[in-house]
Amino acid sequence: MKILSQRPWYAEGLAFECIRCGRCCAGPEEGYVWIGKGEIDKLAEFLKLSVEEVHRRYLRRVGRRFSLLETPETKDCIFLGYTPDGRSSCTIYPVRPTQCRTWPFWPLNLISPAAWSAAGLRCPGINRGPLRPLDEIQQRRERTST
């Protein structure tokens, strides 16, 4: 009988460095950037708006959950901005949702080396930069489930 290892395929770590390309925040595919109640409260405080105004201007209801809006023409996240030198910039970076904080260490991207490589086709920061240790990967992966 073969004993399966409990160690994930990425146990030695994975390289990732955000290069601020904005591709994870940009269309053309429509998607959802999920945001929870506590995150909405922090966003409202950061923007110096009421929670009601944040809901009106920046969120959409999807079932029982809320997602950040997208710019209609591009399907980019409504909070994706650009610096004068053309680099992408999250205008709510200090209070960005957990979904954004944990990229690219999402369970779907960590299923297999092939899934990680597929994510790398859209994100040039994957397999670049510092090697992220297993404990950091697992911590970020687990936060996406909450």
TORKE-789390 format. One record per atom (N, C-alpha, C): x, y, z; residue in one letter; atom name; residue number from 0. Coordinates in Angstrom, 2 decimals, decimal comma, always signed. Layout:
((X; Y; Z); A; CA; NUM);
...
//
This chain:
((+0,83; -1,18; +0,00); M; N; 0);
((+0,00; +0,00; +0,00); M; CA; 0);
((+0,89; +1,25; +0,00); M; C; 0);
((+0,58; +2,18; -0,89); K; N; 1);
((+1,36; +3,41; -1,00); K; CA; 1);
((+0,82; +4,43; +0,01); K; C; 1);
((+1,72; +5,02; +0,77); I; N; 2);
((+1,35; +6,05; +1,74); I; CA; 2);
((+1,50; +7,41; +1,07); I; C; 2);
((+0,41; +8,17; +1,09); L; N; 3);
((+0,45; +9,49; +0,47); L; CA; 3);
((+1,07; +10,50; +1,42); L; C; 3);
((+1,87; +11,36; +0,87); S; N; 4);
((+2,51; +12,41; +1,66); S; CA; 4);
((+1,49; +13,46; +2,03); S; C; 4);
((+1,59; +14,00; +3,23); Q; N; 5);
((+0,71; +15,07; +3,68); Q; CA; 5);
((+1,24; +16,44; +3,28); Q; C; 5);
((+2,47; +16,46; +2,79); R; N; 6);
((+3,07; +17,74; +2,40); R; CA; 6);
((+2,54; +18,15; +1,03); R; C; 6);
((+2,14; +19,42; +0,90); P; N; 7);
((+1,66; +19,88; -0,40); P; CA; 7);
((+2,80; +19,96; -1,41); P; C; 7);
((+2,43; +20,00; -2,66); W; N; 8);
((+3,44; +20,05; -3,73); W; CA; 8);
((+4,31; +21,29; -3,63); W; C; 8);
((+3,82; +22,33; -3,00); Y; N; 9);
((+4,56; +23,59; -2,88); Y; CA; 9);
((+5,26; +23,72; -1,52); Y; C; 9);
((+5,53; +22,60; -0,89); A; N; 10);
((+6,12; +22,61; +0,46); A; CA; 10);
((+7,45; +23,34; +0,53); A; C; 10);
((+8,18; +23,39; -0,56); E; N; 11);
((+9,48; +24,08; -0,58); E; CA; 11);
((+9,33; +25,57; -0,83); E; C; 11);
((+8,09; +26,02; -1,01); G; N; 12);
((+7,82; +27,44; -1,22); G; CA; 12);
((+7,50; +27,74; -2,67); G; C; 12);
((+6,99; +28,94; -2,89); L; N; 13);
((+6,67; +29,41; -4,23); L; CA; 13);
((+7,15; +30,85; -4,37); L; C; 13);
((+7,66; +31,15; -5,54); A; N; 14);
((+8,13; +32,51; -5,80); A; CA; 14);
((+6,95; +33,38; -6,23); A; C; 14);
((+6,89; +34,55; -5,64); F; N; 15);
((+5,88; +35,54; -6,06); F; CA; 15);
((+6,36; +36,92; -5,65); F; C; 15);
((+6,19; +37,85; -6,60); E; N; 16);
((+6,48; +39,26; -6,35); E; CA; 16);
((+5,48; +40,08; -7,16); E; C; 16);
((+4,68; +40,86; -6,47); C; N; 17);
((+3,73; +41,71; -7,18); C; CA; 17);
((+4,52; +42,78; -7,94); C; C; 17);
((+4,29; +42,86; -9,24); I; N; 18);
((+4,99; +43,86; -10,05); I; CA; 18);
((+4,06; +45,03; -10,40); I; C; 18);
((+2,90; +45,05; -9,77); R; N; 19);
((+1,93; +46,14; -9,93); R; CA; 19);
((+1,50; +46,31; -11,38); R; C; 19);
((+1,24; +45,18; -12,04); C; N; 20);
((+0,77; +45,25; -13,42); C; CA; 20);
((-0,73; +45,50; -13,48); C; C; 20);
((-1,46; +45,18; -12,42); G; N; 21);
((-2,89; +45,40; -12,37); G; CA; 21);
((-3,73; +44,34; -13,03); G; C; 21);
((-3,11; +43,30; -13,57); R; N; 22);
((-3,88; +42,28; -14,28); R; CA; 22);
((-4,86; +41,54; -13,37); R; C; 22);
((-4,53; +41,39; -12,09); C; N; 23);
((-5,45; +40,72; -11,16); C; CA; 23);
((-6,65; +41,60; -10,83); C; C; 23);
((-6,56; +42,87; -11,15); C; N; 24);
((-7,63; +43,83; -10,85); C; CA; 24);
((-8,38; +44,25; -12,11); C; C; 24);
((-7,94; +43,77; -13,25); A; N; 25);
((-8,44; +44,28; -14,52); A; CA; 25);
((-9,23; +43,23; -15,28); A; C; 25);
((-10,16; +43,73; -16,11); G; N; 26);
((-10,94; +42,88; -17,00); G; CA; 26);
((-10,04; +42,34; -18,10); G; C; 26);
((-10,58; +41,79; -19,16); P; N; 27);
((-11,95; +41,99; -19,60); P; CA; 27);
((-12,96; +41,04; -18,98); P; C; 27);
((-12,52; +39,96; -18,32); E; N; 28);
((-13,48; +39,05; -17,73); E; CA; 28);
((-14,18; +39,73; -16,55); E; C; 28);
((-15,48; +39,52; -16,49); E; N; 29);
((-16,21; +40,03; -15,34); E; CA; 29);
((-16,01; +39,06; -14,20); E; C; 29);
((-15,86; +39,58; -13,01); G; N; 30);
((-15,66; +38,72; -11,86); G; CA; 30);
((-16,19; +39,37; -10,62); G; C; 30);
((-15,85; +38,78; -9,52); Y; N; 31);
((-16,30; +39,29; -8,24); Y; CA; 31);
((-15,10; +39,53; -7,34); Y; C; 31);
((-15,10; +40,66; -6,68); V; N; 32);
((-14,15; +40,91; -5,61); V; CA; 32);
((-15,01; +40,98; -4,36); V; C; 32);
((-15,06; +39,86; -3,65); W; N; 33);
((-15,92; +39,74; -2,48); W; CA; 33);
((-15,41; +40,62; -1,35); W; C; 33);
((-16,35; +41,22; -0,65); I; N; 34);
((-16,00; +42,10; +0,47); I; CA; 34);
((-17,01; +41,86; +1,59); I; C; 34);
((-16,48; +41,62; +2,79); G; N; 35);
((-17,33; +41,33; +3,94); G; CA; 35);
((-17,70; +42,58; +4,72); G; C; 35);
((-18,60; +42,41; +5,68); K; N; 36);
((-19,11; +43,54; +6,45); K; CA; 36);
((-17,99; +44,32; +7,13); K; C; 36);
((-17,10; +43,64; +7,82); G; N; 37);
((-16,00; +44,34; +8,48); G; CA; 37);
((-15,12; +45,09; +7,51); G; C; 37);
((-14,91; +44,52; +6,34); E; N; 38);
((-14,11; +45,17; +5,31); E; CA; 38);
((-14,85; +46,39; +4,74); E; C; 38);
((-16,16; +46,29; +4,62); I; N; 39);
((-16,96; +47,42; +4,15); I; CA; 39);
((-16,87; +48,57; +5,15); I; C; 39);
((-16,93; +48,23; +6,42); D; N; 40);
((-16,80; +49,26; +7,46); D; CA; 40);
((-15,45; +49,97; +7,37); D; C; 40);
((-14,38; +49,20; +7,18); K; N; 41);
((-13,04; +49,78; +7,05); K; CA; 41);
((-12,92; +50,63; +5,79); K; C; 41);
((-13,53; +50,16; +4,71); L; N; 42);
((-13,52; +50,90; +3,45); L; CA; 42);
((-14,22; +52,24; +3,63); L; C; 42);
((-15,38; +52,22; +4,29); A; N; 43);
((-16,13; +53,47; +4,52); A; CA; 43);
((-15,30; +54,44; +5,35); A; C; 43);
((-14,65; +53,95; +6,37); E; N; 44);
((-13,82; +54,82; +7,21); E; CA; 44);
((-12,66; +55,39; +6,39); E; C; 44);
((-12,02; +54,54; +5,60); F; N; 45);
((-10,89; +54,97; +4,77); F; CA; 45);
((-11,32; +56,05; +3,77); F; C; 45);
((-12,49; +55,87; +3,17); L; N; 46);
((-12,98; +56,82; +2,17); L; CA; 46);
((-13,69; +58,02; +2,79); L; C; 46);
((-13,84; +57,97; +4,12); K; N; 47);
((-14,54; +59,04; +4,84); K; CA; 47);
((-15,97; +59,21; +4,31); K; C; 47);
((-16,64; +58,06; +4,15); L; N; 48);
((-18,03; +58,02; +3,70); L; CA; 48);
((-18,83; +57,16; +4,66); L; C; 48);
((-20,14; +57,30; +4,62); S; N; 49);
((-20,98; +56,41; +5,41); S; CA; 49);
((-20,99; +55,03; +4,74); S; C; 49);
((-21,32; +54,03; +5,52); V; N; 50);
((-21,43; +52,68; +4,98); V; CA; 50);
((-22,49; +52,66; +3,88); V; C; 50);
((-23,57; +53,38; +4,10); E; N; 51);
((-24,65; +53,44; +3,10); E; CA; 51);
((-24,14; +54,03; +1,78); E; C; 51);
((-23,34; +55,09; +1,89); E; N; 52);
((-22,81; +55,71; +0,67); E; CA; 52);
((-21,84; +54,77; -0,04); E; C; 52);
((-21,04; +54,02; +0,69); V; N; 53);
((-20,14; +53,03; +0,08); V; CA; 53);
((-20,95; +51,98; -0,66); V; C; 53);
((-22,02; +51,52; -0,05); H; N; 54);
((-22,89; +50,54; -0,73); H; CA; 54);
((-23,45; +51,13; -2,02); H; C; 54);
((-23,91; +52,34; -1,96); R; N; 55);
((-24,52; +53,00; -3,13); R; CA; 55);
((-23,52; +53,20; -4,27); R; C; 55);
((-22,32; +53,63; -3,92); R; N; 56);
((-21,35; +54,03; -4,94); R; CA; 56);
((-20,42; +52,92; -5,43); R; C; 56);
((-20,11; +51,95; -4,56); Y; N; 57);
((-19,01; +51,04; -4,88); Y; CA; 57);
((-19,31; +49,55; -4,80); Y; C; 57);
((-20,51; +49,17; -4,37); L; N; 58);
((-20,79; +47,75; -4,16); L; CA; 58);
((-22,01; +47,28; -4,94); L; C; 58);
((-22,03; +45,98; -5,19); R; N; 59);
((-23,22; +45,35; -5,76); R; CA; 59);
((-23,52; +44,09; -4,94); R; C; 59);
((-24,79; +43,80; -4,80); R; N; 60);
((-25,21; +42,59; -4,09); R; CA; 60);
((-25,22; +41,43; -5,08); R; C; 60);
((-24,65; +40,31; -4,66); V; N; 61);
((-24,66; +39,09; -5,44); V; CA; 61);
((-25,14; +38,00; -4,49); V; C; 61);
((-26,41; +37,66; -4,59); G; N; 62);
((-26,97; +36,72; -3,62); G; CA; 62);
((-26,97; +37,36; -2,24); G; C; 62);
((-26,34; +36,71; -1,29); R; N; 63);
((-26,24; +37,24; +0,07); R; CA; 63);
((-24,94; +38,01; +0,32); R; C; 63);
((-24,11; +38,10; -0,69); R; N; 64);
((-22,79; +38,70; -0,53); R; CA; 64);
((-22,71; +40,02; -1,28); R; C; 64);
((-21,58; +40,71; -1,05); F; N; 65);
((-21,31; +41,95; -1,76); F; CA; 65);
((-19,99; +41,85; -2,49); F; C; 65);
((-19,94; +42,52; -3,64); S; N; 66);
((-18,73; +42,57; -4,46); S; CA; 66);
((-18,46; +44,02; -4,83); S; C; 66);
((-17,19; +44,36; -5,00); L; N; 67);
((-16,84; +45,68; -5,50); L; CA; 67);
((-17,33; +45,81; -6,93); L; C; 67);
((-17,72; +47,00; -7,29); L; N; 68);
((-18,13; +47,27; -8,67); L; CA; 68);
((-16,93; +47,25; -9,60); L; C; 68);
((-17,24; +47,17; -10,88); E; N; 69);
((-16,23; +47,24; -11,92); E; CA; 69);
((-16,54; +48,44; -12,81); E; C; 69);
((-15,53; +48,97; -13,44); T; N; 70);
((-15,73; +50,02; -14,43); T; CA; 70);
((-16,44; +49,38; -15,62); T; C; 70);
((-17,60; +49,87; -16,02); P; N; 71);
((-18,40; +49,19; -17,06); P; CA; 71);
((-17,66; +48,95; -18,38); P; C; 71);
((-16,87; +49,90; -18,83); E; N; 72);
((-16,21; +49,77; -20,13); E; CA; 72);
((-15,11; +48,72; -20,14); E; C; 72);
((-14,37; +48,62; -19,06); T; N; 73);
((-13,18; +47,77; -19,04); T; CA; 73);
((-13,31; +46,52; -18,18); T; C; 73);
((-14,28; +46,51; -17,29); K; N; 74);
((-14,44; +45,46; -16,28); K; CA; 74);
((-13,31; +45,48; -15,26); K; C; 74);
((-12,54; +46,56; -15,20); D; N; 75);
((-11,52; +46,73; -14,17); D; CA; 75);
((-12,19; +47,01; -12,83); D; C; 75);
((-11,54; +46,64; -11,76); C; N; 76);
((-12,04; +47,00; -10,43); C; CA; 76);
((-12,18; +48,52; -10,36); C; C; 76);
((-13,25; +48,96; -9,75); I; N; 77);
((-13,51; +50,40; -9,66); I; CA; 77);
((-12,41; +51,15; -8,91); I; C; 77);
((-11,64; +50,43; -8,10); F; N; 78);
((-10,57; +51,07; -7,33); F; CA; 78);
((-9,18; +50,92; -7,96); F; C; 78);
((-9,13; +50,42; -9,19); L; N; 79);
((-7,85; +50,34; -9,88); L; CA; 79);
((-7,53; +51,70; -10,49); L; C; 79);
((-6,41; +52,24; -10,07); G; N; 80);
((-5,96; +53,52; -10,60); G; CA; 80);
((-4,58; +53,35; -11,20); G; C; 80);
((-4,01; +54,44; -11,68); Y; N; 81);
((-2,69; +54,38; -12,29); Y; CA; 81);
((-1,84; +55,55; -11,81); Y; C; 81);
((-0,57; +55,29; -11,63); T; N; 82);
((+0,37; +56,32; -11,23); T; CA; 82);
((+0,77; +57,12; -12,48); T; C; 82);
((+1,38; +58,28; -12,31); P; N; 83);
((+1,80; +59,07; -13,48); P; CA; 83);
((+2,73; +58,31; -14,43); P; C; 83);
((+3,49; +57,34; -13,89); D; N; 84);
((+4,38; +56,58; -14,77); D; CA; 84);
((+3,69; +55,38; -15,42); D; C; 84);
((+2,36; +55,26; -15,23); G; N; 85);
((+1,60; +54,22; -15,90); G; CA; 85);
((+1,45; +52,92; -15,14); G; C; 85);
((+2,03; +52,82; -13,95); R; N; 86);
((+1,90; +51,59; -13,17); R; CA; 86);
((+0,55; +51,55; -12,50); R; C; 86);
((+0,03; +50,34; -12,33); S; N; 87);
((-1,27; +50,22; -11,68); S; CA; 87);
((-1,12; +50,51; -10,20); S; C; 87);
((-2,21; +50,96; -9,63); S; N; 88);
((-2,20; +51,33; -8,23); S; CA; 88);
((-3,59; +51,11; -7,65); S; C; 88);
((-3,66; +50,38; -6,57); C; N; 89);
((-4,93; +50,18; -5,87); C; CA; 89);
((-5,18; +51,41; -5,02); C; C; 89);
((-6,27; +52,09; -5,28); T; N; 90);
((-6,55; +53,32; -4,55); T; CA; 90);
((-7,06; +53,08; -3,13); T; C; 90);
((-7,33; +51,81; -2,79); I; N; 91);
((-7,75; +51,46; -1,42); I; CA; 91);
((-6,80; +50,43; -0,81); I; C; 91);
((-5,56; +50,42; -1,27); Y; N; 92);
((-4,60; +49,39; -0,89); Y; CA; 92);
((-4,57; +49,09; +0,61); Y; C; 92);
((-4,53; +50,07; +1,49); P; N; 93);
((-4,44; +49,74; +2,93); P; CA; 93);
((-5,66; +48,98; +3,46); P; C; 93);
((-6,80; +49,08; +2,79); V; N; 94);
((-8,01; +48,41; +3,26); V; CA; 94);
((-8,59; +47,47; +2,19); V; C; 94);
((-7,76; +47,03; +1,25); R; N; 95);
((-8,24; +46,15; +0,19); R; CA; 95);
((-8,80; +44,86; +0,80); R; C; 95);
((-9,79; +44,26; +0,14); P; N; 96);
((-10,41; +43,04; +0,67); P; CA; 96);
((-9,43; +41,87; +0,80); P; C; 96);
((-9,80; +40,92; +1,64); T; N; 97);
((-8,99; +39,73; +1,85); T; CA; 97);
((-8,69; +39,02; +0,54); T; C; 97);
((-9,66; +38,97; -0,35); Q; N; 98);
((-9,46; +38,32; -1,64); Q; CA; 98);
((-8,25; +38,91; -2,36); Q; C; 98);
((-8,07; +40,20; -2,26); C; N; 99);
((-6,95; +40,87; -2,91); C; CA; 99);
((-5,65; +40,63; -2,13); C; C; 99);
((-5,75; +40,64; -0,81); R; N; 100);
((-4,56; +40,45; +0,04); R; CA; 100);
((-3,95; +39,06; -0,10); R; C; 100);
((-4,76; +38,09; -0,47); T; N; 101);
((-4,27; +36,71; -0,49); T; CA; 101);
((-3,83; +36,23; -1,88); T; C; 101);
((-4,10; +37,01; -2,91); W; N; 102);
((-3,65; +36,63; -4,27); W; CA; 102);
((-2,15; +36,48; -4,30); W; C; 102);
((-1,58; +35,51; -4,98); P; N; 103);
((-2,16; +34,45; -5,79); P; CA; 103);
((-2,32; +33,13; -5,05); P; C; 103);
((-2,27; +33,18; -3,73); F; N; 104);
((-2,27; +31,95; -2,95); F; CA; 104);
((-3,68; +31,47; -2,64); F; C; 104);
((-4,51; +31,44; -3,67); W; N; 105);
((-5,88; +30,97; -3,56); W; CA; 105);
((-5,89; +29,45; -3,73); W; C; 105);
((-6,81; +28,76; -3,07); P; N; 106);
((-6,87; +27,29; -3,18); P; CA; 106);
((-6,88; +26,79; -4,63); P; C; 106);
((-7,62; +27,44; -5,50); L; N; 107);
((-7,69; +27,01; -6,90); L; CA; 107);
((-6,32; +27,07; -7,59); L; C; 107);
((-5,53; +28,07; -7,25); N; N; 108);
((-4,19; +28,20; -7,86); N; CA; 108);
((-3,19; +27,22; -7,26); N; C; 108);
((-3,51; +26,66; -6,10); L; N; 109);
((-2,57; +25,78; -5,40); L; CA; 109);
((-2,90; +24,30; -5,54); L; C; 109);
((-3,87; +23,98; -6,37); I; N; 110);
((-4,26; +22,59; -6,55); I; CA; 110);
((-3,09; +21,75; -7,07); I; C; 110);
((-2,36; +22,32; -8,01); S; N; 111);
((-1,28; +21,56; -8,67); S; CA; 111);
((-0,29; +22,53; -9,28); S; C; 111);
((+0,89; +22,03; -9,64); P; N; 112);
((+1,83; +22,88; -10,37); P; CA; 112);
((+1,23; +23,43; -11,66); P; C; 112);
((+0,39; +22,65; -12,33); A; N; 113);
((-0,23; +23,12; -13,57); A; CA; 113);
((-1,19; +24,28; -13,29); A; C; 113);
((-1,93; +24,20; -12,20); A; N; 114);
((-2,85; +25,29; -11,84); A; CA; 114);
((-2,06; +26,56; -11,52); A; C; 114);
((-0,95; +26,41; -10,81); W; N; 115);
((-0,08; +27,54; -10,49); W; CA; 115);
((+0,47; +28,17; -11,77); W; C; 115);
((+0,91; +27,33; -12,70); S; N; 116);
((+1,44; +27,83; -13,97); S; CA; 116);
((+0,35; +28,52; -14,78); S; C; 116);
((-0,87; +27,98; -14,74); A; N; 117);
((-1,97; +28,61; -15,47); A; CA; 117);
((-2,25; +30,00; -14,91); A; C; 117);
((-2,21; +30,15; -13,59); A; N; 118);
((-2,39; +31,47; -12,98); A; CA; 118);
((-1,27; +32,40; -13,41); A; C; 118);
((-0,09; +31,84; -13,60); G; N; 119);
((+1,07; +32,63; -14,04); G; CA; 119);
((+0,94; +33,18; -15,45); G; C; 119);
((+0,06; +32,60; -16,25); L; N; 120);
((-0,17; +33,13; -17,60); L; CA; 120);
((-0,83; +34,51; -17,54); L; C; 120);
((-1,60; +34,75; -16,49); R; N; 121);
((-2,24; +36,06; -16,33); R; CA; 121);
((-1,44; +36,97; -15,40); R; C; 121);
((-0,71; +36,37; -14,47); C; N; 122);
((+0,01; +37,15; -13,47); C; CA; 122);
((+1,52; +36,98; -13,63); C; C; 122);
((+2,20; +38,00; -14,16); P; N; 123);
((+3,65; +37,87; -14,36); P; CA; 123);
((+4,47; +37,88; -13,07); P; C; 123);
((+3,84; +38,12; -11,94); G; N; 124);
((+4,56; +38,07; -10,66); G; CA; 124);
((+4,73; +36,66; -10,12); G; C; 124);
((+3,97; +35,72; -10,68); I; N; 125);
((+4,08; +34,32; -10,27); I; CA; 125);
((+5,38; +33,74; -10,82); I; C; 125);
((+6,10; +33,03; -9,97); N; N; 126);
((+7,41; +32,43; -10,26); N; CA; 126);
((+8,48; +33,49; -10,48); N; C; 126);
((+8,30; +34,60; -9,80); R; N; 127);
((+9,26; +35,71; -9,87); R; CA; 127);
((+9,46; +36,23; -8,45); R; C; 127);
((+10,63; +36,76; -8,18); G; N; 128);
((+10,86; +37,39; -6,89); G; CA; 128);
((+11,17; +36,40; -5,78); G; C; 128);
((+10,94; +36,83; -4,55); P; N; 129);
((+11,34; +36,01; -3,40); P; CA; 129);
((+10,51; +34,74; -3,27); P; C; 129);
((+11,14; +33,73; -2,74); L; N; 130);
((+10,47; +32,47; -2,46); L; CA; 130);
((+9,63; +32,65; -1,20); L; C; 130);
((+8,34; +32,44; -1,32); R; N; 131);
((+7,44; +32,56; -0,17); R; CA; 131);
((+7,41; +31,21; +0,54); R; C; 131);
((+7,65; +31,19; +1,86); P; N; 132);
((+7,70; +29,92; +2,59); P; CA; 132);
((+6,32; +29,29; +2,76); P; C; 132);
((+6,32; +28,01; +3,02); L; N; 133);
((+5,09; +27,24; +3,16); L; CA; 133);
((+4,13; +27,86; +4,18); L; C; 133);
((+4,64; +28,29; +5,33); D; N; 134);
((+3,73; +28,83; +6,35); D; CA; 134);
((+3,01; +30,09; +5,87); D; C; 134);
((+3,68; +30,95; +5,13); E; N; 135);
((+3,03; +32,15; +4,58); E; CA; 135);
((+1,98; +31,76; +3,54); E; C; 135);
((+2,31; +30,82; +2,67); I; N; 136);
((+1,38; +30,36; +1,64); I; CA; 136);
((+0,13; +29,78; +2,30); I; C; 136);
((+0,33; +28,91; +3,28); Q; N; 137);
((-0,80; +28,27; +3,95); Q; CA; 137);
((-1,67; +29,30; +4,68); Q; C; 137);
((-1,02; +30,25; +5,32); Q; N; 138);
((-1,77; +31,28; +6,04); Q; CA; 138);
((-2,64; +32,09; +5,08); Q; C; 138);
((-2,08; +32,50; +3,98); R; N; 139);
((-2,84; +33,27; +3,00); R; CA; 139);
((-3,92; +32,42; +2,34); R; C; 139);
((-3,60; +31,16; +2,06); R; N; 140);
((-4,58; +30,24; +1,47); R; CA; 140);
((-5,77; +30,05; +2,39); R; C; 140);
((-5,51; +29,86; +3,65); E; N; 141);
((-6,59; +29,64; +4,62); E; CA; 141);
((-7,45; +30,88; +4,82); E; C; 141);
((-6,87; +32,07; +4,70); R; N; 142);
((-7,64; +33,30; +4,86); R; CA; 142);
((-8,66; +33,47; +3,75); R; C; 142);
((-8,43; +32,86; +2,58); T; N; 143);
((-9,41; +33,01; +1,49); T; CA; 143);
((-10,68; +32,24; +1,78); T; C; 143);
((-10,61; +31,28; +2,67); S; N; 144);
((-11,79; +30,46; +2,97); S; CA; 144);
((-12,69; +31,07; +4,02); S; C; 144);
((-12,23; +32,15; +4,67); T; N; 145);
((-13,04; +32,73; +5,75); T; CA; 145);
((-13,90; +33,86; +5,27); T; C; 145);
//
